[in-house]
């Protein structure tokens, strides 16, 4: 009869070198992400798979990350889809197909707020560098301020994905990016209230009336954005191009089934894989570093200064224009679509129940989507 | 040391913000231009078809 040590067979992994307090802490972090996703509906499409994946990759001796020199399923998925930046780009097709640029095309000046609300990216670049990170790490942390998950994954992966001493911070960057995107309704209002007076928050914005946006403009706009951004910041061509490709499929009017597929099936499929694959970066020895807390703090700084940049830019514009702009519109220039525009709209209604800021805020919000991708491309252009 | 780091990284902040505003101004100008052009052609086409 073969001799089997039952206890060793069942619980041997818990006594191995690969198991310690760090793994238990990562299980707790994974459980926390799952709890936040389900209980508070914080970006559940990403936080739940990431939380579950964090538990999976921190099971001692588990084959999810491979054993005895063989690659595990999560390694394979990561190398094939995120390691080569494929998944974020595919997700961008779906996101582009979901975006309606009409509020922006009715009032193109709103693009200025999209640009101003990327201030946090560059402020955090400086701050991270001053905190001692090297320039590539600082740039990767700064892109959390893009308030866009795929952009953060793409840029961080390109800059530090292959650098042994730096790639361990990618997990913290991704967790920070998605967590703060979900926390926009918590982060933005206090900053907006701090930087504006009640009178400014009550400034009424006219309804944007006039002739409907020509259909040809809606078709040419994504092509225009791709060409201009690709020429000025060639490193952004893939990011901007895939986003605008998705939008072109939506607006051309002859690819309705592809547009629907991109918006629903493609976006959901990619998101499904993205969350659990990103967990590859959440191994205990990589994630539980002092730098992780610092990165989470710097991510918050990025979001705060994005909001501040947009609001203060609107206030500066008000100094020179007769027709005042509600400064809260500037805060909607952050790329967290559509959360940020809803936050601004709600705050406007709270001050004046007859002041409808949604169309203007939505215009600034989609402008922020474009500007954040261009910012990502510029960061890659400087440091890639 | 901190001053050296600040002096190294500040220009990137400047170039980055200027770069985004530059691109955005281009896009605003082109968008207004195309809006005027397409609205003109839309009206001309409608007039012709009456």
Interface residues (C-beta under 8 A of the other chain):
Chain A: X105 X108 X109 X111 X112 X114 X115 X118 X119 X121 X122 X123 X125 X126 X129 X130 X135 X138 X211 X213 X214 X216 X217 X220 X221 X224 X225 X228 X229 X232 X233 X367 X370 X371 X374 X375 X378 X379 X382
Chain B: X2 X5 X6 X8 X9 X10 X12 X13 X15 X16 X17 X19 X20 X21 X22 X23 X24 X26 X27 X28 X30 X31 X32 X34 X35 X38 X39 X41 X42
